[in-house]
Amino acid sequence: MTAAPVLHVPDEPLLRADAWRVEVVDQGRDLAAVLRGPDGLVPWLWSRWRSLASVGLSEKDLERIVVDYRREVWLWLAGERTWAHCCSGLIGRINRRLVSSDQPEG
């Protein structure tokens, strides 16, 4: 069994968060589409957490996890959660996913 990489909470992407907030709140774009987009949170996180690939988690897997977590991301963008709170929760979700995928079936 390969040990899961230790994920850090990267510095808050302040400028990008402002752009994502404008797209979602002001322009009415779907949050999931913004998260998945080429300048979205998923590719931004993947560029920082590529070590996930070494334990079998693909960028597509990360995308599913982030999109499923979009309510908390929305609360961060809306100022109701801190980046540290939002990102730490996401890291916890990723780690639980990695642990559950290590469990033998049956």
C-alpha positions, 0 to 999 in steps of 0.5 A, a space after each residue: 500500500 502506497 502512503 497517501 501524500 500529505 496535502 497542504 492548504 495552499 495560499 488562498 487564491 485571492 485574485 482567482 476567487 474574486 474572478 470566480 465570485 464575479 462569474 458565479 454571483 454577478 454573471 450567474 454562471 453555474 458554480 460547477 462549470 466555473 470550478 471545472 473550467 480551465 481557470 477554475 478551482 479544480 485545475 488550480 488545485 491539481 497544479 498544487 496537488 499533482 502528487 495525488 496521481 502517485 496514489 491513483 487519484 486522477 484530475 477527473 477524480 479530484 474534479 468529482 470530489 471538488 464539485 461534490 464539495 461545491 456548497 462549501 466552496 460557495 460558502 467560502 466564495 460568499 465569505 461565510 467560510 475561511 479558505 483554511 476551513 474550506 480547503 481543510 475540509 476538502 483535504 479531509 474528503 480527499 483523504 477519506 476517499 483515498 482510505 476507502 479506495 484502499 479497503 478490500 471489497 467484500 
